[in-house]
Amino acid sequence: MLVLVLALVGINVMALLFSGTILSAALGFVLGKFDFFGSLDLVGKGALGMSETLIVALLAGGLFKLVQDNGGVQWLTERISALVKGPRSCEAGVGALVGAVNCFTANNTVAIVIAGPIAKECSDKFKADPVRVASVLDTVSCIVQGIIPYGAQILIAIGVAKGLDMKIESFSLLKCLYYQPLLMLAVIASFLLPRKNAERNQ
């Protein structure tokens, strides 16, 4: 609850994650589940459990850097900009861009950071609501992150299954996803449904 409240207040994400770790350790101390060194051991095991995700993120980040240096991102930007005609298509273009970048980086935060300046430029150029553009940027990146078979979420799910002596393939998990497709439908509907502002005629 503390982490949720602090997130809604707008606390920096690093401070938020750190406070959550400290709170968890404090609760462990109070409940007598472990001591100080036991908490350090758990933190180390948690970091080790993320090693597969870290390796994938490093490899994907390197791959994206190659794509960027060879003009891949610029090519994507030019193709998307050519299709943008107004605020609504600007939002859709930003969503397509961040989704494509997320496929290369396998990290929605990195994808947002990379696509953010381009999204800001498109928003200013086509008079799109910056709040809506930012929302599309975040939401689409999370959708793509949740459905790519080499993303952190799928890898963590496979790791949890492995800990329970279950062998699950990443692609078999994709058939069980419902939240991401429904969220994508909601995003598309936000592009198409009438709006109660000046953008509805554009």
Number of C-alpha atoms within 10 A of each C-alpha: 7 11 17 10 11 16 14 9 9 9 13 10 12 9 11 18 14 12 15 17 15 13 14 12 21 16 13 16 15 10 9 9 11 17 14 11 9 14 19 13 13 13 14 11 12 11 11 12 14 14 12 13 19 14 11 18 20 14 14 20 18 14 13 20 16 12 15 14 10 11 12 14 19 14 12 15 19 10 13 17 16 9 12 17 12 16 24 21 19 25 28 21 26 27 25 19 27 28 25 19 26 28 21 18 24 29 25 26 15 17 25 23 12 17 23 19 11 16 26 15 11 23 22 12 12 16 14 20 16 16 10 15 24 18 15 24 27 19 20 26 28 22 19 23 25 22 22 18 19 19 23 22 15 21 19 15 14 18 18 15 13 12 10 9 9 11 12 14 12 17 13 10 14 14 9 8 12 9 11 17 14 12 15 16 10 12 18 14 11 16 16 12 9 11 11 8 7 7 14 12 8 9
